[in-house]
Amino acid sequence: MRKSLAVPLMEGYSVFFYLFLVLLWFLERAGCC
């Protein structure tokens, strides 16, 4: 894999992971789970 592709890919994963954590936090705040 090229480094030029690896950098945006890692940034995309970090953003996705951050949104996932926000979603979990929102569910806990809502008292769903």
mmCIF file of the N, C-alpha and C atoms, coordinates in Angstrom:
data_MODEL
# 
_entry.id   MODEL 
# 
loop_
_atom_site.group_PDB 
_atom_site.id 
_atom_site.type_symbol 
_atom_site.label_atom_id 
_atom_site.label_alt_id 
_atom_site.label_comp_id 
_atom_site.label_asym_id 
_atom_site.label_entity_id 
_atom_site.label_seq_id 
_atom_site.pdbx_PDB_ins_code 
_atom_site.Cartn_x 
_atom_site.Cartn_y 
_atom_site.Cartn_z 
_atom_site.occupancy 
_atom_site.B_iso_or_equiv 
_atom_site.pdbx_formal_charge 
_atom_site.auth_seq_id 
_atom_site.auth_comp_id 
_atom_site.auth_asym_id 
_atom_site.auth_atom_id 
_atom_site.pdbx_PDB_model_num 
ATOM 1  N N  . MET A 1 1  ? 0.840   -1.206 0.000  1.00 0.00 ? 1  MET A N  1 
ATOM 2  C CA . MET A 1 1  ? 0.000   0.000  0.000  1.00 0.00 ? 1  MET A CA 1 
ATOM 3  C C  . MET A 1 1  ? 0.873   1.255  0.000  1.00 0.00 ? 1  MET A C  1 
ATOM 4  N N  . ARG A 1 2  ? 0.453   2.224  -0.784 1.00 0.00 ? 2  ARG A N  1 
ATOM 5  C CA . ARG A 1 2  ? 1.216   3.474  -0.848 1.00 0.00 ? 2  ARG A CA 1 
ATOM 6  C C  . ARG A 1 2  ? 0.973   4.309  0.400  1.00 0.00 ? 2  ARG A C  1 
ATOM 7  N N  . LYS A 1 3  ? 1.994   5.060  0.797  1.00 0.00 ? 3  LYS A N  1 
ATOM 8  C CA . LYS A 1 3  ? 1.843   5.924  1.974  1.00 0.00 ? 3  LYS A CA 1 
ATOM 9  C C  . LYS A 1 3  ? 0.838   7.040  1.702  1.00 0.00 ? 3  LYS A C  1 
ATOM 10 N N  . SER A 1 4  ? 0.749   7.462  0.440  1.00 0.00 ? 4  SER A N  1 
ATOM 11 C CA . SER A 1 4  ? -0.177  8.532  0.092  1.00 0.00 ? 4  SER A CA 1 
ATOM 12 C C  . SER A 1 4  ? -1.623  8.089  0.308  1.00 0.00 ? 4  SER A C  1 
ATOM 13 N N  . LEU A 1 5  ? -1.866  6.769  0.216  1.00 0.00 ? 5  LEU A N  1 
ATOM 14 C CA . LEU A 1 5  ? -3.202  6.246  0.450  1.00 0.00 ? 5  LEU A CA 1 
ATOM 15 C C  . LEU A 1 5  ? -3.389  5.854  1.906  1.00 0.00 ? 5  LEU A C  1 
ATOM 16 N N  . ALA A 1 6  ? -2.299  5.486  2.560  1.00 0.00 ? 6  ALA A N  1 
ATOM 17 C CA . ALA A 1 6  ? -2.373  5.019  3.945  1.00 0.00 ? 6  ALA A CA 1 
ATOM 18 C C  . ALA A 1 6  ? -2.729  6.164  4.892  1.00 0.00 ? 6  ALA A C  1 
ATOM 19 N N  . VAL A 1 7  ? -2.214  7.363  4.625  1.00 0.00 ? 7  VAL A N  1 
ATOM 20 C CA . VAL A 1 7  ? -2.471  8.499  5.522  1.00 0.00 ? 7  VAL A CA 1 
ATOM 21 C C  . VAL A 1 7  ? -3.953  8.886  5.533  1.00 0.00 ? 7  VAL A C  1 
ATOM 22 N N  . PRO A 1 8  ? -4.595  9.134  4.382  1.00 0.00 ? 8  PRO A N  1 
ATOM 23 C CA . PRO A 1 8  ? -6.029  9.469  4.404  1.00 0.00 ? 8  PRO A CA 1 
ATOM 24 C C  . PRO A 1 8  ? -6.867  8.323  4.962  1.00 0.00 ? 8  PRO A C  1 
ATOM 25 N N  . LEU A 1 9  ? -6.436  7.089  4.745  1.00 0.00 ? 9  LEU A N  1 
ATOM 26 C CA . LEU A 1 9  ? -7.177  5.935  5.237  1.00 0.00 ? 9  LEU A CA 1 
ATOM 27 C C  . LEU A 1 9  ? -7.170  5.908  6.763  1.00 0.00 ? 9  LEU A C  1 
ATOM 28 N N  . MET A 1 10 ? -6.008  6.168  7.355  1.00 0.00 ? 10 MET A N  1 
ATOM 29 C CA . MET A 1 10 ? -5.911  6.193  8.813  1.00 0.00 ? 10 MET A CA 1 
ATOM 30 C C  . MET A 1 10 ? -6.730  7.344  9.385  1.00 0.00 ? 10 MET A C  1 
ATOM 31 N N  . GLU A 1 11 ? -6.729  8.489  8.711  1.00 0.00 ? 11 GLU A N  1 
ATOM 32 C CA . GLU A 1 11 ? -7.520  9.630  9.171  1.00 0.00 ? 11 GLU A CA 1 
ATOM 33 C C  . GLU A 1 11 ? -9.002  9.298  9.098  1.00 0.00 ? 11 GLU A C  1 
ATOM 34 N N  . GLY A 1 12 ? -9.395  8.591  8.045  1.00 0.00 ? 12 GLY A N  1 
ATOM 35 C CA . GLY A 1 12 ? -10.792 8.190  7.901  1.00 0.00 ? 12 GLY A CA 1 
ATOM 36 C C  . GLY A 1 12 ? -11.206 7.254  9.026  1.00 0.00 ? 12 GLY A C  1 
ATOM 37 N N  . TYR A 1 13 ? -10.305 6.325  9.401  1.00 0.00 ? 13 TYR A N  1 
ATOM 38 C CA . TYR A 1 13 ? -10.619 5.395  10.485 1.00 0.00 ? 13 TYR A CA 1 
ATOM 39 C C  . TYR A 1 13 ? -10.739 6.132  11.809 1.00 0.00 ? 13 TYR A C  1 
ATOM 40 N N  . SER A 1 14 ? -9.871  7.112  12.044 1.00 0.00 ? 14 SER A N  1 
ATOM 41 C CA . SER A 1 14 ? -9.906  7.855  13.305 1.00 0.00 ? 14 SER A CA 1 
ATOM 42 C C  . SER A 1 14 ? -11.209 8.647  13.408 1.00 0.00 ? 14 SER A C  1 
ATOM 43 N N  . VAL A 1 15 ? -11.657 9.237  12.300 1.00 0.00 ? 15 VAL A N  1 
ATOM 44 C CA . VAL A 1 15 ? -12.909 9.996  12.300 1.00 0.00 ? 15 VAL A CA 1 
ATOM 45 C C  . VAL A 1 15 ? -14.087 9.066  12.544 1.00 0.00 ? 15 VAL A C  1 
ATOM 46 N N  . PHE A 1 16 ? -14.066 7.894  11.895 1.00 0.00 ? 16 PHE A N  1 
ATOM 47 C CA . PHE A 1 16 ? -15.143 6.917  12.069 1.00 0.00 ? 16 PHE A CA 1 
ATOM 48 C C  . PHE A 1 16 ? -15.200 6.428  13.508 1.00 0.00 ? 16 PHE A C  1 
ATOM 49 N N  . PHE A 1 17 ? -14.027 6.173  14.087 1.00 0.00 ? 17 PHE A N  1 
ATOM 50 C CA . PHE A 1 17 ? -13.955 5.703  15.473 1.00 0.00 ? 17 PHE A CA 1 
ATOM 51 C C  . PHE A 1 17 ? -14.459 6.783  16.431 1.00 0.00 ? 17 PHE A C  1 
ATOM 52 N N  . TYR A 1 18 ? -14.125 8.039  16.148 1.00 0.00 ? 18 TYR A N  1 
ATOM 53 C CA . TYR A 1 18 ? -14.580 9.155  16.987 1.00 0.00 ? 18 TYR A CA 1 
ATOM 54 C C  . TYR A 1 18 ? -16.103 9.271  16.936 1.00 0.00 ? 18 TYR A C  1 
ATOM 55 N N  . LEU A 1 19 ? -16.682 9.148  15.752 1.00 0.00 ? 19 LEU A N  1 
ATOM 56 C CA . LEU A 1 19 ? -18.136 9.213  15.616 1.00 0.00 ? 19 LEU A CA 1 
ATOM 57 C C  . LEU A 1 19 ? -18.795 8.049  16.338 1.00 0.00 ? 19 LEU A C  1 
ATOM 58 N N  . PHE A 1 20 ? -18.136 6.882  16.325 1.00 0.00 ? 20 PHE A N  1 
ATOM 59 C CA . PHE A 1 20 ? -18.668 5.709  17.016 1.00 0.00 ? 20 PHE A CA 1 
ATOM 60 C C  . PHE A 1 20 ? -18.699 5.943  18.526 1.00 0.00 ? 20 PHE A C  1 
ATOM 61 N N  . LEU A 1 21 ? -17.637 6.559  19.065 1.00 0.00 ? 21 LEU A N  1 
ATOM 62 C CA . LEU A 1 21 ? -17.598 6.858  20.500 1.00 0.00 ? 21 LEU A CA 1 
ATOM 63 C C  . LEU A 1 21 ? -18.679 7.869  20.875 1.00 0.00 ? 21 LEU A C  1 
ATOM 64 N N  . VAL A 1 22 ? -18.891 8.867  20.013 1.00 0.00 ? 22 VAL A N  1 
ATOM 65 C CA . VAL A 1 22 ? -19.937 9.864  20.263 1.00 0.00 ? 22 VAL A CA 1 
ATOM 66 C C  . VAL A 1 22 ? -21.308 9.191  20.267 1.00 0.00 ? 22 VAL A C  1 
ATOM 67 N N  . LEU A 1 23 ? -21.504 8.229  19.364 1.00 0.00 ? 23 LEU A N  1 
ATOM 68 C CA . LEU A 1 23 ? -22.775 7.517  19.296 1.00 0.00 ? 23 LEU A CA 1 
ATOM 69 C C  . LEU A 1 23 ? -23.010 6.725  20.580 1.00 0.00 ? 23 LEU A C  1 
ATOM 70 N N  . LEU A 1 24 ? -21.964 6.043  21.070 1.00 0.00 ? 24 LEU A N  1 
ATOM 71 C CA . LEU A 1 24 ? -22.096 5.292  22.324 1.00 0.00 ? 24 LEU A CA 1 
ATOM 72 C C  . LEU A 1 24 ? -22.404 6.226  23.484 1.00 0.00 ? 24 LEU A C  1 
ATOM 73 N N  . TRP A 1 25 ? -21.736 7.378  23.524 1.00 0.00 ? 25 TRP A N  1 
ATOM 74 C CA . TRP A 1 25 ? -21.977 8.357  24.585 1.00 0.00 ? 25 TRP A CA 1 
ATOM 75 C C  . TRP A 1 25 ? -23.414 8.863  24.531 1.00 0.00 ? 25 TRP A C  1 
ATOM 76 N N  . PHE A 1 26 ? -23.922 9.101  23.325 1.00 0.00 ? 26 PHE A N  1 
ATOM 77 C CA . PHE A 1 26 ? -25.292 9.591  23.173 1.00 0.00 ? 26 PHE A CA 1 
ATOM 78 C C  . PHE A 1 26 ? -26.294 8.542  23.645 1.00 0.00 ? 26 PHE A C  1 
ATOM 79 N N  . LEU A 1 27 ? -26.043 7.272  23.353 1.00 0.00 ? 27 LEU A N  1 
ATOM 80 C CA . LEU A 1 27 ? -26.939 6.204  23.791 1.00 0.00 ? 27 LEU A CA 1 
ATOM 81 C C  . LEU A 1 27 ? -26.959 6.099  25.310 1.00 0.00 ? 27 LEU A C  1 
ATOM 82 N N  . GLU A 1 28 ? -25.803 6.270  25.931 1.00 0.00 ? 28 GLU A N  1 
ATOM 83 C CA . GLU A 1 28 ? -25.740 6.204  27.392 1.00 0.00 ? 28 GLU A CA 1 
ATOM 84 C C  . GLU A 1 28 ? -26.475 7.397  28.005 1.00 0.00 ? 28 GLU A C  1 
ATOM 85 N N  . ARG A 1 29 ? -26.350 8.563  27.398 1.00 0.00 ? 29 ARG A N  1 
ATOM 86 C CA . ARG A 1 29 ? -27.027 9.762  27.897 1.00 0.00 ? 29 ARG A CA 1 
ATOM 87 C C  . ARG A 1 29 ? -28.543 9.605  27.758 1.00 0.00 ? 29 ARG A C  1 
ATOM 88 N N  . ALA A 1 30 ? -28.966 8.968  26.675 1.00 0.00 ? 30 ALA A N  1 
ATOM 89 C CA . ALA A 1 30 ? -30.394 8.784  26.432 1.00 0.00 ? 30 ALA A CA 1 
ATOM 90 C C  . ALA A 1 30 ? -30.972 7.685  27.342 1.00 0.00 ? 30 ALA A C  1 
ATOM 91 N N  . GLY A 1 31 ? -30.097 6.830  27.882 1.00 0.00 ? 31 GLY A N  1 
ATOM 92 C CA . GLY A 1 31 ? -30.563 5.755  28.757 1.00 0.00 ? 31 GLY A CA 1 
ATOM 93 C C  . GLY A 1 31 ? -31.162 4.611  27.971 1.00 0.00 ? 31 GLY A C  1 
ATOM 94 N N  . CYS A 1 32 ? -30.766 4.488  26.706 1.00 0.00 ? 32 CYS A N  1 
ATOM 95 C CA . CYS A 1 32 ? -31.299 3.413  25.867 1.00 0.00 ? 32 CYS A CA 1 
ATOM 96 C C  . CYS A 1 32 ? -30.785 2.061  26.332 1.00 0.00 ? 32 CYS A C  1 
ATOM 97 N N  . CYS A 1 33 ? -29.479 1.986  26.555 1.00 0.00 ? 33 CYS A N  1 
ATOM 98 C CA . CYS A 1 33 ? -28.866 0.701  26.948 1.00 0.00 ? 33 CYS A CA 1 
ATOM 99 C C  . CYS A 1 33 ? -28.691 0.647  28.461 1.00 0.00 ? 33 CYS A C  1 
# 
